[in-house]
Amino acid sequence: AATQIPNSKPEVIVSRQQWRRSSLPRSFIKLLTLKEAVVHHKRLFLSSYMEFLQLLALLFAILAINVDALRFHLHPNSRKCFKDEVHKEGFTAGEYEISEAPGQKIDLIVTDSKGHVLTSRENINGKGKLSFSVDDYDIYEICIVSKVPAGTRVEEKEIEVYLSLKRGIEAKQYDSLAEASKLKPLEVELRKLEDLSETIVNDFTYMRQREEEMRDTNESTNSRVLYFSVFSMCCLLGLATWQVLYLRRFFKAKKLIE
């Protein structure tokens, strides 16, 4: 005899959270879903806000820290100069490295816009350091000069020059400052943060001053253009009036009009 197998229904596994939600009213389930969405968006907002703060701090650090590095080649009996600006009471320090140049004399000269020598190095070779400071805003020029003494035969070989300049807090020697003042590592970091914040404030002040100068220049230019336009209009009106009177007098003299 055939044995009948009862219809077996598939076993449904329901999680505890689904069972709890299934036993709750729909309105309460919607409230829970809305609460979870609010919490999720709040977390996204906090993470985005933290990323924005990190990006802003990185931007301030980039604005405050100025480091320039150059690598170039120099021919014998030639010179190469570069210009850059330095802010008021600015301190600049740098390092240089020059490849071997047999038979050549390499000099390094830094001058300001008035031609005054800020610092100089003669007959340099290998690695070295330089530093200078200015009292007011100025544009300095740094030149690398290659000289070959008369009667000396050298190969037409270029020398490689590496020059790195640092300004602002990067140019300060905090290690020597910590040794001189006997500061702890935490105090040194606080001093760096203080100098960084001061540099940022000075940069924003300088930008505000430049904006005021540009606004004054723009206003003066606009006023000059306005006065010139009025003057040009008056000249044109005067010329047109004179031309009409002259033609009228000419036609009267020829008896073409009464």
C-alpha positions as CSV (number, residue, x, y, z in Angstrom):
1,A,0.0,0.0,0.0
2,A,1.2,3.4,-0.9
3,T,2.2,5.5,2.0
4,Q,0.9,9.1,1.9
5,I,3.5,11.8,2.8
6,P,2.0,14.8,4.4
7,N,2.5,18.1,2.7
8,S,5.6,19.6,4.4
9,K,5.7,23.4,4.4
10,P,9.1,25.1,4.2
11,E,10.4,26.3,7.4
12,V,10.5,30.1,7.6
13,I,13.3,31.6,9.7
14,V,12.4,35.0,11.1
15,S,15.0,37.1,12.8
16,R,14.3,38.6,16.2
17,Q,14.3,42.2,14.7
18,Q,11.8,41.2,12.0
19,W,9.6,39.4,14.5
20,R,9.6,42.5,16.7
21,R,8.8,44.8,13.8
22,S,6.1,42.4,12.5
23,S,4.4,42.5,15.9
24,L,4.4,46.3,16.1
25,P,2.0,48.7,14.5
26,R,2.8,50.2,11.1
27,S,2.9,53.7,12.4
28,F,5.5,52.8,15.0
29,I,7.5,50.9,12.4
30,K,7.5,54.1,10.2
31,L,8.7,56.1,13.2
32,L,11.6,53.7,13.8
33,T,12.6,53.9,10.2
34,L,12.5,57.7,10.3
35,K,14.6,57.7,13.4
36,E,17.2,55.4,11.8
37,A,17.3,57.6,8.8
38,V,17.9,60.7,10.9
39,V,20.7,59.0,12.8
40,H,22.3,57.9,9.6
41,H,22.2,61.4,8.1
42,K,23.5,62.8,11.3
43,R,26.5,60.5,11.1
44,L,27.1,61.4,7.5
45,F,26.9,65.1,8.4
46,L,29.4,64.7,11.2
47,S,31.9,62.8,9.0
48,S,31.6,65.4,6.3
49,Y,32.1,68.2,8.8
50,M,35.2,66.5,10.2
51,E,36.6,66.1,6.7
52,F,35.9,69.7,6.0
53,L,37.8,70.8,9.2
54,Q,40.7,68.6,8.2
55,L,40.8,70.1,4.7
56,L,40.6,73.6,6.1
57,A,43.5,72.9,8.5
58,L,45.5,71.5,5.7
59,L,44.8,74.6,3.6
60,F,45.9,76.9,6.4
61,A,49.1,74.9,6.8
62,I,49.8,75.2,3.1
63,L,49.2,79.0,3.2
64,A,51.4,79.4,6.2
65,I,54.3,77.2,5.2
66,N,56.4,78.3,2.3
67,V,59.0,76.0,0.9
68,D,60.6,76.5,-2.6
69,A,63.0,74.1,-4.2
70,L,64.8,74.4,-7.5
71,R,67.1,72.1,-9.5
72,F,68.7,73.4,-12.7
73,H,71.9,73.2,-14.8
74,L,74.4,76.0,-15.3
75,H,76.8,76.5,-18.2
76,P,80.4,77.7,-17.6
77,N,80.8,81.5,-17.6
78,S,77.1,82.1,-17.2
79,R,74.7,83.1,-14.5
80,K,71.1,82.3,-13.6
81,C,68.9,84.5,-11.3
82,F,65.6,84.1,-9.6
83,K,63.3,86.6,-8.0
84,D,60.8,86.2,-5.1
85,E,59.0,88.3,-2.6
86,V,59.4,88.3,1.1
87,H,57.1,89.9,3.7
88,K,57.9,92.5,6.3
89,E,60.3,91.3,8.9
90,G,60.6,88.0,7.1
91,F,63.4,85.5,7.7
92,T,64.5,83.2,4.9
93,A,66.8,80.2,5.2
94,G,68.0,77.8,2.6
95,E,70.3,75.1,1.5
96,Y,72.2,74.6,-1.7
97,E,74.1,71.7,-3.3
98,I,76.4,72.1,-6.3
99,S,78.0,69.3,-8.2
100,E,81.7,69.1,-8.9
101,A,82.9,71.9,-11.2
102,P,86.7,71.5,-11.8
103,G,88.2,74.7,-13.1
104,Q,85.1,76.8,-12.3
105,K,84.4,79.3,-9.6
106,I,80.8,79.4,-8.4
107,D,79.4,82.4,-6.5
108,L,76.0,82.9,-4.8
109,I,74.7,86.4,-4.3
110,V,71.4,87.6,-2.8
111,T,70.4,91.2,-3.3
112,D,67.3,93.3,-2.7
113,S,65.4,95.6,-5.1
114,K,67.8,98.5,-4.3
115,G,70.9,96.5,-5.1
116,H,72.0,95.9,-1.5
117,V,73.7,92.6,-0.9
118,L,71.8,90.6,1.7
119,T,74.2,87.6,1.7
120,S,76.8,86.1,-0.5
121,R,78.9,83.0,-0.8
122,E,82.1,82.9,-2.9
123,N,83.8,79.9,-4.5
124,I,81.2,77.5,-3.1
125,N,81.3,73.7,-3.8
126,G,79.2,70.8,-2.5
127,K,76.6,71.5,0.2
128,G,76.0,74.6,2.2
129,K,73.5,76.9,3.9
130,L,72.4,80.5,3.6
131,S,70.1,82.8,5.5
132,F,69.0,86.4,5.4
133,S,66.2,88.7,6.7
134,V,64.6,92.0,5.6
135,D,62.9,94.8,7.6
136,D,60.2,95.6,5.1
137,Y,58.3,94.0,2.2
138,D,60.7,93.6,-0.7
139,I,61.6,91.5,-3.7
140,Y,64.9,89.8,-3.5
141,E,67.0,88.3,-6.2
142,I,69.3,85.3,-5.8
143,C,71.9,84.6,-8.5
144,I,74.2,81.7,-9.1
145,V,77.3,82.8,-11.1
146,S,79.8,80.5,-12.8
147,K,83.2,82.0,-13.6
148,V,86.2,80.5,-15.4
149,P,89.5,82.1,-14.7
150,A,91.4,83.5,-17.8
151,G,93.7,81.0,-19.4
152,T,92.0,78.0,-17.8
153,R,90.6,75.3,-20.1
154,V,87.6,73.5,-18.8
155,E,85.2,71.0,-20.4
156,E,81.9,72.4,-21.7
157,K,80.1,70.5,-19.0
158,E,77.1,71.8,-17.2
159,I,77.0,71.8,-13.4
160,E,73.9,70.8,-11.5
161,V,72.6,73.2,-8.8
162,Y,70.0,72.3,-6.2
163,L,68.5,75.2,-4.2
164,S,65.9,75.0,-1.4
165,L,64.5,78.0,0.3
166,K,62.3,78.1,3.4
167,R,60.2,81.0,4.8
168,G,58.1,81.5,7.8
169,I,58.0,78.9,10.6
170,E,59.8,76.4,8.4
171,A,62.9,78.6,8.5
172,K,63.1,78.7,12.3
173,Q,65.4,76.3,14.1
174,Y,63.2,75.0,16.9
175,D,65.8,72.4,18.0
176,S,68.3,75.1,18.9
177,L,65.5,77.2,20.4
178,A,64.5,74.3,22.6
179,E,68.1,73.7,23.8
180,A,68.6,77.4,24.5
181,S,65.3,77.9,26.4
182,K,65.2,74.3,27.8
183,L,61.8,73.6,26.5
184,K,60.0,70.3,26.6
185,P,58.8,68.6,23.4
186,L,55.2,69.6,24.2
187,E,56.2,73.2,24.7
188,V,58.1,73.2,21.4
189,E,54.9,71.9,19.6
190,L,52.9,74.7,21.3
191,R,55.4,77.2,20.2
192,K,55.1,75.9,16.6
193,L,51.3,76.2,16.8
194,E,51.6,79.7,18.2
195,D,53.9,80.8,15.4
196,L,51.7,79.1,12.8
197,S,48.6,80.9,14.0
198,E,50.5,84.2,14.1
199,T,51.7,83.6,10.5
200,I,48.1,82.9,9.4
201,V,46.9,86.1,11.0
202,N,49.7,88.1,9.4
203,D,48.9,86.6,6.0
204,F,45.2,87.4,6.3
205,T,46.1,91.0,7.4
206,Y,48.4,91.3,4.4
207,M,45.7,90.0,2.1
208,R,43.2,92.6,3.6
209,Q,45.7,95.4,3.0
210,R,46.3,94.3,-0.5
211,E,42.5,94.1,-1.1
212,E,42.1,97.7,0.3
213,E,44.9,98.9,-2.0
214,M,43.3,97.2,-5.0
215,R,39.9,98.7,-4.1
216,D,41.4,102.2,-3.8
217,T,43.2,101.8,-7.2
218,N,40.0,100.5,-8.8
219,E,38.0,103.5,-7.4
220,S,40.6,106.0,-8.5
221,T,40.7,104.4,-12.0
222,N,36.9,104.5,-12.3
223,S,36.8,108.2,-11.3
224,R,39.6,109.1,-13.8
225,V,37.7,107.2,-16.5
226,L,34.5,109.1,-15.6
227,Y,36.2,112.5,-15.7
228,F,37.9,111.6,-19.0
229,S,34.5,110.6,-20.5
230,V,32.9,113.9,-19.4
231,F,35.9,115.8,-20.8
232,S,35.6,113.9,-24.1
233,M,31.9,114.5,-24.3
234,C,32.4,118.3,-23.7
235,C,35.1,118.3,-26.4
236,L,32.8,116.6,-28.9
237,L,29.9,118.9,-28.1
238,G,32.1,122.0,-28.4
239,L,33.5,120.7,-31.7
240,A,30.1,120.0,-33.1
241,T,28.8,123.5,-32.1
242,W,31.8,125.2,-33.7
243,Q,31.4,123.1,-36.9
244,V,27.7,124.1,-37.1
245,L,28.5,127.8,-36.6
246,Y,31.4,127.7,-39.1
247,L,29.3,126.1,-41.8
248,R,26.4,128.5,-41.2
249,R,28.7,131.4,-41.5
250,F,30.3,129.9,-44.6
251,F,27.0,129.3,-46.3
252,K,25.9,132.9,-45.5
253,A,29.1,134.3,-47.0
254,K,28.4,132.3,-50.2
255,K,24.8,133.6,-50.0
256,L,23.4,130.0,-50.1
257,I,21.3,130.7,-47.0
258,E,19.9,133.8,-45.5
